[in-house]
């Protein structure tokens, strides 16, 4: 097991401002053989974390943290960059390095925010990228899917049929977005509530998945579902309140369509796939808000505690084959994204002093 320490400020836990990362013995080898790195977000710590390998022969784990104000959803584009939702903006990060270039003789990808759309505080969650390159995001505060606009904070493009008005009330806690063929396909919500904050009374079994095209609820009875993803012609989702990764059938009774594949010891949010494996983000639950969920009972049965990190799940066996554990100040992860073909990534936040000196020049047309 390899351990690394990283100082991270957390205003709610100033007595413990150090974060320690531990990995399973095969974690680095998996990144090397799979030729990928990955990113995860933690709005609790204000950190965008990029996990890869050093460029040396030992292939030791390298974790780079960039400060971003309340980072949430992350979606990788076809050009190798990504879109990120933040506290009051949607940012598009791009890698300005050519294949033969390095930053500090170390990083083979350096992501910087090249386009920033100021939205105001919308509590944006998951993001996606449409076929024409337009970002689409879950506007949780206004219970809708939205896109950026050059004149306004956002333009709504869809909302659940049971939401009766476009108001700044988080009614159903719309949170997750699955894209399919460059278009929004499925969303998750904690409930069907149509009153302000009504979802908090339905956390145990009120969770639903909605087909965006048909407006139909295709799965129900879930516990705080998050991170729906379409992968290999299958809909996957995290049943967060029970700590489960599973698949969703598009046929049968809505309450019976979710099939668990794996149990993870934490409040699961953030899901990405590479080959035959899923990377699942785990968080330590905030019990003042999430207490009383089925996850508590499952953990007690297994004589375990919830932990924060990323587990690599074999899709065939449902077993955790590798893991990255995060201890200390960082206790929550929101999203996870694969960075294919990148070995040692880094990022520069919009407010970082280094952004003033990071200048790249594109090809003249």
Beta strands, then each sheet from edge to edge (+ up, - down):
strand 1: 2-7
strand 2: 18-23
strand 3: 36-42
strand 4: 47-53
strand 5: 61-67
strand 6: 74-76
strand 7: 82-85
strand 8: 89-95
strand 9: 109-118
strand 10: 124-129
strand 11: 135-139
strand 12: 144-147
strand 13: 155-159
strand 14: 174-180
strand 15: 183-189
strand 16: 207-211
strand 17: 217-222
strand 18: 225-231
strand 19: 234-239
strand 20: 244-248
strand 21: 258-263
strand 22: 267-274
strand 23: 277-283
strand 24: 308-314
strand 25: 320-328
strand 26: 336-340
strand 27: 345-348
sheet 1: 1+ 2- 25+ 24- 23+ 22-
sheet 2: 5+ 4- 3+ 26-
sheet 3: 6+ 7- 8+ 9- 27-
sheet 4: 10+ 11- 12+ 13-
sheet 5: 14+ 15- 16+ 17-
sheet 6: 18+ 19- 20+ 21-
end
